[in-house]
Amino acid sequence: MKKLLFLLGILAFCCSAMLAQNTIIKGFTYDDATGENLPYCTVQLLGTSYGALSDSKGAFVINKIPKGTFVVKVSYLGYEDIMDTLVIRRDTSITKRYSLSPASTTLEAVQIVGEGQRKEQETRTSVISVTPKDMSKMPAIGGQPDFAQYLQVLPGIVSTGDQGGQLYVRGGTPVQNMLLLDGMVVYSPFHSIGIFSVFDMDIMSTADVYTGGFGAEFGGRVSSVMDIKTRDGNKKRISGKVDLSNIESQILIEGPLVKLKDDRKTSLSFILSGKGSYLEQSAKFFYPYVGDEGLPYNFLDLYGKLTLASKNGTKLNIFGFRFDDNVNYKSIAKYNWNNWGIGANFLIVPGDVPTTIEGSLSYSNYDCLLDDAQYQPKESSMDGFTFNLGFNYYLGKSLLNVGVDVVGYNTLYKYFSRFGSETNIEDHTTDLSLFVKYKYNLRNKLLIEPSFRLQYYYSVGEVSPEPRLAIKYNALKNLRFKLAAGLYSQNLIAVSSDRDVVSLFSGFLSSPVGSSLLSDCMLNGDSIKGRLQKAQHIIVGVEYDPIPNVSINLEGYYKNFSQLISANRYKMYDSDEEFIWEKGRAYGGDITVKYEDKGFYVWLVYSLGWVKRDDGVIQYNPHFDRRHNINLLASYSFGKRKSWQVDARWNFGTGFPFTQTQAYYPHYNPGNINDDYIHGNEDVYFFLAELNGSRLPSYHRLDIGAKKKFFLGERNTLELSISFSNVYNYKNVFYVDRITNDVIFQLPFLYYFGLTWRF
């Protein structure tokens, strides 16, 4: 009850403050060709200091405007400017809808002004916004660029390579990363073949990737957040694409059920997307040289969305998805998972106040199975709901966010010990949280974003207060300093084993209440309190634009993982505890250089990092501790209407730690008391050497690609693409079979070709 009263008190404060407002101009910016929201447009009252940048949903609010006559200029890179004259004679609220038409020429000045305003008005510490336009500059590996491929070129993100589908963000494991799709948690967003995510690039509007230091609007994870927003379907006409390649196909169709027109108050549109791989079958024909196992990766991803939108910006979305992944190493292991979900989200724009209200309600289910030839099968499942409600209140150039999140989920982890006994761990939990965030903008010189999250974990009966802070100081037009820090907690854990031949499987469960080891204790002199995993982040950075079209971003980070739960690697008997406490830290820095001008695009990232863990017995480097990582991405568009494009990406990473096999021994495991143990066959077991005491060779790979676009009229294009991955066929290590000592490598030199028709 006290928490509810706290929330109501905050809302009452908002409502009372609303009454004190003067004239308000609010509205949305749209793409006139499709009716889709157009984010990050510049909306300026010429000759004054009044203005705003539309947010990721295209919404903007300018308030406290005096009486008078003003000219509103709306601009965005690649679109014609809009000039709108407004006469304000009294305090009122004005709602505007600005639809921008694509321009015949691109104005560099618009780009410089738009990007400069966003850098000045947002803290943007340890966060990168990704758009389909950014991803299109990647070599089209598999026929189409993909979100998973682009993530691997971002600072602070370490990939296990072409196979495995695992991403590690500044010292955090995959389960410590949260991926949200329109407010819904997606439990397995990346396929086992590491060059594909579950998302079609063309359904995405924006994706904000927070590699640390994220604000109080996000919770329940201790490392990173990836917040993906999908776009609405075309509100004016039927459109879509068909994409065919030698390893996968994609289809997308969208359009209006009720068209967007000036004389209608609402519109209803849809978007449907499907993509699937037939790599296991096509590899036998196109890549017969890869070996007897071939490339046993297949997947199928389906997504659909309905959008009901009003002219003032109020909107309701209903969406659903089904993602499937299958891996079949015939002589080693079979692994598959599926994730499906359904949800709705809404945005409400009240008439006369500088406020928007948004929220979502969703349910999703995840199941996975590993059938390992060496051990008994493992299963894991997780399902649950997510509800959130937020209020955004605009105070001039400042912004107040207040909200509540409720997450409930069930977990099941089923496995067999090395002694053959079956273990089932099942749990049900609900997390409740309240958050408040305030962004204060002092004359575009100093941005301060304090925020606070109060998180209650029902299953363990703990409350976690989590203050957070982000600051940016605009020292000069081309020089900015920034900082982000905060406290974070997490209840969800994932368990994997070094003994798995192919380390693709993770068993999900919440913090195990029944374990006697997981109680208040000491770990190497530090106190462990409660049953939650906890971390503290601090990130400092500098943004510098030395010359036009060149930007440099330098960041240093420190993540202290003060409480982590791990599988008990010292377990010898079934009666031993399943889990132990660990602590750790991750620290380092990275530098990003970006150049973009007249068809040229260059993106260079260098990251230096250390990750360490301590379980009270040993200190070690986890298997994703990569010291040096370099990514170079280059793209060039040329020809009439920029119809030609060539792309290249090179990645270098020093070797991952791994545990060597020290010795082998025969072991007979009887199935029951009547087994003939004298004549029965023994299995080969092994002893492991020092945990992660050795390192694999360095990883590096060059990908190149080219595209040619043909314009078949006003709305139809045909694009041909060809690309090559691992051009110089370097043998990067994937894993080593501990029984046979065979070394299995990552993907060899592969070629891809594709055809995309857009209409």
WORA-V696513 format. One line per field, one symbol per residue. ss: DSSP state (@ for helix, = for strand, . for the rest). phi: phi as a letter, one per 40 degrees, with the letter a starting at -180 (. if undefined). psi: psi as a letter, one per 40 degrees, with the letter a starting at -180 (. if undefined). A space follows every 10 residues. Layout:
# WORA-V696513
ss=???
phi=???
psi=???
This chain:
# WORA-V696513
ss=.@@@@@@@@@ @@@@@@@@.. ..======== =.....=... .====..... ===.....== =====..=== =====...=. .=======.. ..======== .=.....@@@ @@@@@@@@@@ @.....==== .@@@@..... ......@@@@ @.....===. ..=...===. .=.@@@==== =..==....= ..=...=... @@@======= .......... ...======= ........== =====..=== ========.. .....===== =======.@@ @@@@@@.@@@ ......==== ========== ....====== =========. ..======== =========. ....====== ========== ==.....=== ========== =====..=== ========== ======.... .========= ========== ==...===== =======... .========= ======..== ========== .====..... ......==== .......... ===..===.. ..======== ====.....= ========== =======... ........== ========== =======..= ========== ====....== .......=== ========.@ @@.======= ===...==.. =======... .......... ..======.. ...==...== ========== =.....==== =====..... ..====.... ..===....= ========.
phi=.ccccccccc cccccccdcc cccbbbibbb cccbgcdbcf ccbbcdgbcc iabccccgca abbfcccibb bcbbaadgbc cbbbcbbbba cabbbbbbbc cdccbccccc cccccccccc bbcfcfabcb bdccccccdc cghbcadccc dcbccgbbbc hcbhgbbbbf gccdccbbbb bfgccbcbcb cccccbccbc dccccabcbc cigccccbag bbbabbbbbc cccdcbacai abbbacbabb aabaiccbcc bccbcbbbbb abbaaabbcc ccccccbccc hccgbcbbaa bbaaabbbbb cchcabbbaa aabbbbbbcd cbabbaaabb aaaababbbc cbbcbbbbaa aababbbaab bcccbccbba aaaibbbaab bbbcbgccab bbabbbbbab babbabcccg ccbbbbabab bbabaaabbb bcffbbbbbc aabbbbbccb gbbbcbcaab bbbccbdbab baaaaibaaa bcbbbbbccc cbcbcbccac dcccccccbd abbfgbcbbg bccbabbabb abbabcadgb bbbbbbaabb ccabbbcccb cbbcccccbb cbbaabaiaa bbbbbaafgc abbbbbbbab bbbabgbbba cccbcbcbab bbbbaabagc ffcbabbaab bbaccccacc ccabacabbc caccccccbc ccccbabccd cfcbbcccba abbbaabbbb cbhcbbbbbb baabbfdcfc ccccabcccc gccbbcccdb bbaabbbbb
psi=dddddddddd ddddddddee iahhhiaihi hddeeihhif ihhhhheieh iihiaeeeii hhifhiiahi hhhhiiheih ihhhhhhhei hahhhihhhh ihidihhddd dddddddddd eidfhfihhh iddddeeihg hediiidddd deeihehhie adidfhhhhf eiideehhhh hfehhhdgeh idheehaehh deehcihhhh eifiieeiie iecihhhhhi iiihedihia ihhhieeiii hhiiihdhih ideidiihii hhihiiifdd ddddddgeee iddagfhiih hhiihhhhii deehihhhii ihhihhhghd ecihhiiihi iiiiiihhgi deigiihiii hihihhiihh ghddiiiiii ihiiihhihi hhhhgbeihh hhiihhhhih ihhhihieee ihhhhiihih hhiiihhhhh hgfedhhhgi ihhhhhhdde fihhhgiihh ihhgdidehh iiiiiiiiii dhihhiheeh dhgdhhhhii hhdehddgih ahhfeihhha eihiihihhi ihhhgdiieh ihhhiiihhh gdhihiihee hdideiidii iiiaihiaii hhhhhhhfeh hhhhhhhhih hiiheedihi hieeghdihh hhhiihhiih ffeihiiihh hhhiiiiihi hdiiiihhgi daeeigedei hiihiiiiah hfeiiiiihi hhiiiiihhh hfadehihhh iiihifdefi ghhdihhdde ehhhiahahi iiiihhhh.
